[in-house]
Amino acid sequence: AGDMVLSATSNIVTWFHGKIYRVKYLKSINLCFLPDLRTDEDAYFNIIAWNGTENKGYIDEITYIWRNNNNSVTRQKPRKDYFTETHMNYISGQARALKRIYELNGTLDDKFVTNTFINLYYYYMEAKFYQCNISVIDNCLSALRTEPWIDTWYKSRETWQHAVSTVKAGAVYEDRYIAFYKEDFYSWCEKLFKGDNQ
């Protein structure tokens, strides 16, 4: 049992359902699930599949009905346990996906990178709220420092204009805890992606 949810949007890229891929295309870019990602593997896979080609289409039909089941195996766990087990994989997968997309295309759209990092920033702040092992995430994200595109992205005026108009200053967790982030998005990026090279 659960509520029926209609997601009337065409831009949910990371979820696995609602997508059809040509096997020939997936083979041509050598895309498969990463064996070490046991959860959130679809986020890694789909963001690469979506950004690896310009040949995309959208069917304006309801093709998938998702049942929101709050009694599912994963949702019965406390949010902290669920977050720790799954979303660390999400963060790792997104960081690795950025590297892979650059390998495929030889470029990355600055706004796309900014949106990805904003999303990861929110997950990072939630990890801090739940007192997760942040060093694992730090290592994963700071490994992007040496990527050839990171410096261009970091110095882009559009990056920060977009971030300023998008980033939130806090969140509500578990419908009752109000948390204001102790680290702003700019400082977070500077720490992870610039490090000692500032």
C-alpha positions in Angstrom: 0.0 0.0 0.0 1.1 3.5 -0.6 0.3 6.7 -2.4 0.2 6.9 -6.2 2.7 9.4 -7.4 2.6 11.1 -10.8 5.9 12.7 -11.8 4.9 15.0 -14.6 8.4 15.9 -15.7 10.8 15.0 -18.5 14.1 15.9 -16.8 14.5 13.2 -14.1 17.6 11.7 -15.5 19.0 9.6 -12.6 16.1 7.2 -11.9 16.3 4.0 -13.9 12.7 3.6 -14.8 11.0 5.4 -17.7 14.0 5.1 -20.1 14.8 3.0 -23.1 18.3 2.7 -24.5 19.7 1.1 -27.7 22.0 -1.7 -26.7 24.3 -0.6 -29.6 24.6 2.8 -28.0 25.5 1.5 -24.6 28.1 -0.9 -26.1 29.6 1.9 -28.2 30.4 3.9 -25.0 31.1 0.8 -23.0 28.6 1.7 -20.3 27.6 -0.7 -17.6 26.8 -0.7 -13.9 29.7 -0.4 -11.6 30.0 -3.6 -9.5 31.0 -1.7 -6.3 27.8 0.5 -6.4 25.2 -1.8 -4.8 22.7 1.1 -4.4 22.2 4.3 -6.4 23.8 2.5 -9.4 21.1 3.9 -11.7 22.2 7.5 -11.0 25.7 6.8 -12.2 24.5 4.9 -15.3 21.8 7.2 -16.4 23.7 10.5 -16.1 26.4 9.1 -18.3 23.9 7.6 -20.8 22.0 10.9 -21.0 25.0 13.1 -21.4 26.9 10.8 -23.8 24.7 11.5 -26.8 22.6 14.3 -28.4 20.3 11.7 -29.9 17.5 11.8 -27.3 13.8 11.7 -27.5 10.9 12.2 -25.1 7.5 10.5 -25.2 4.8 12.7 -23.8 2.8 9.8 -22.3 2.4 8.3 -18.8 4.5 5.2 -19.2 5.3 4.4 -15.6 3.3 4.6 -12.3 5.4 4.5 -9.2 3.9 3.4 -5.9 5.3 5.3 -2.9 5.6 2.5 -0.3 6.7 3.8 3.0 6.8 0.2 4.3 9.4 -1.0 1.8 12.6 -2.7 3.0 14.7 0.4 2.6 12.3 2.8 4.0 11.7 0.9 7.3 15.3 1.9 8.3 15.9 5.2 10.1 16.9 7.9 7.7 20.4 8.1 9.1 21.0 4.4 8.4 19.4 4.6 5.0 21.4 7.6 4.1 24.7 6.2 5.3 24.2 2.9 3.4 22.9 4.4 0.1 23.8 8.0 -0.5 27.5 7.6 0.0 27.3 5.5 -3.2 25.3 8.2 -4.8 28.0 10.8 -4.2 30.8 8.5 -5.3 28.8 7.6 -8.5 28.1 11.2 -9.4 31.8 12.2 -9.0 32.9 9.3 -11.2 30.2 10.0 -13.7 31.5 13.5 -14.3 34.9 12.1 -15.1 33.4 9.6 -17.5 31.3 12.1 -19.3 34.3 14.3 -19.8 36.2 11.3 -21.2 33.4 10.6 -23.7 32.7 14.2 -24.8 36.0 16.0 -24.2 34.0 18.8 -22.5 31.4 19.4 -19.7 28.7 22.1 -19.6 29.5 24.5 -16.7 25.8 24.7 -15.7 25.5 20.9 -15.6 28.6 20.6 -13.5 27.3 23.4 -11.1 23.9 21.7 -10.7 25.7 18.4 -10.0 27.9 19.9 -7.4 25.0 21.8 -5.8 23.2 18.5 -5.5 26.3 16.8 -4.0 26.7 19.8 -1.6 23.2 19.1 -0.2 24.1 15.4 0.2 27.4 16.4 1.9 25.6 18.7 4.3 23.1 15.9 5.1 26.0 13.5 5.7 27.5 16.1 8.2 24.1 16.4 9.9 24.0 12.6 10.4 27.7 12.6 11.5 28.8 10.3 8.7 32.4 9.7 7.9 33.0 12.8 5.8 36.6 11.9 5.0 35.4 9.2 2.6 33.4 11.9 0.7 36.2 14.4 0.9 38.6 11.9 -0.8 36.1 11.0 -3.5 35.3 14.6 -4.4 38.8 16.1 -4.0 40.1 13.5 -6.5 38.4 15.7 -9.1 41.0 18.5 -8.4 43.2 17.1 -11.1 40.5 16.9 -13.8 41.3 19.2 -16.7 37.8 20.8 -16.7 37.7 21.7 -13.0 39.7 24.9 -13.2 37.7 26.3 -16.1 34.5 25.5 -14.2 35.8 27.0 -11.0 36.8 30.3 -12.7 33.6 30.7 -14.7 31.5 33.7 -13.8 28.4 31.9 -14.9 29.1 29.1 -12.4 28.8 31.4 -9.4 26.0 33.5 -10.9 24.0 30.3 -11.2 25.0 29.0 -7.8 24.1 32.2 -6.0 20.6 32.1 -7.5 20.1 28.4 -6.7 21.8 27.2 -3.5 19.8 27.0 -0.3 21.2 27.9 3.1 19.7 24.9 5.0 17.2 22.1 5.1 14.7 20.3 7.2 15.6 16.7 8.0 13.1 14.0 9.1 10.3 16.6 9.0 11.4 18.1 12.3 15.1 19.1 12.4 15.9 22.5 10.9 19.6 22.7 9.9 21.4 25.7 8.6 24.5 24.8 6.7 27.7 25.9 8.6 29.7 25.9 5.3 28.6 27.9 2.3 28.7 26.4 -1.2 31.6 28.6 -2.3 33.8 27.7 0.7 32.9 24.0 0.2 34.0 24.1 -3.4 37.2 26.0 -2.6 38.1 23.4 0.1 37.4 20.3 -2.1 38.4 21.4 -5.5 41.2 24.0 -5.0 42.8 22.7 -1.8 46.4 23.9 -1.4 46.4 25.1 -5.1 44.5 28.3 -4.4 
